[in-house]
């Protein structure tokens, strides 16, 4: 079976979502995202939430709002501002891309909204 979307992939938490005592009303989390070869991530945004990630291995074609598409490789990453629609695609035909992602979001907002 060929996987063409990331939406139903399991979540691999490094640090499960938890409240932050120094930032009332917000929670943070950290997780790995593994995208199989050729998989296009779904366009989405995070209401009120900040997201940072780095590519651990492989490469990612990344679209962040209206910025030009970037090709990010191991050691590179990006920041996504609240409400900005973004997505990524693994351009490889044979290598899984691994990302380490961190987010900070309001507790009363969903983590992700598909665009």
SULJO-V18765 format. One line per field, one symbol per residue. ss: DSSP state (~ for helix, > for strand, _ for the rest). A space follows every 50 residues. Layout:
# SULJO-V18765
ss=???
This chain:
# SULJO-V18765
ss=____>______>>>>>>>>______>>>>>>>>>>____>___>>____> >>>>>>>_>>>>>>_____>>>>___>>>>_____>>>>_______>>>> >>>>>>______>>_
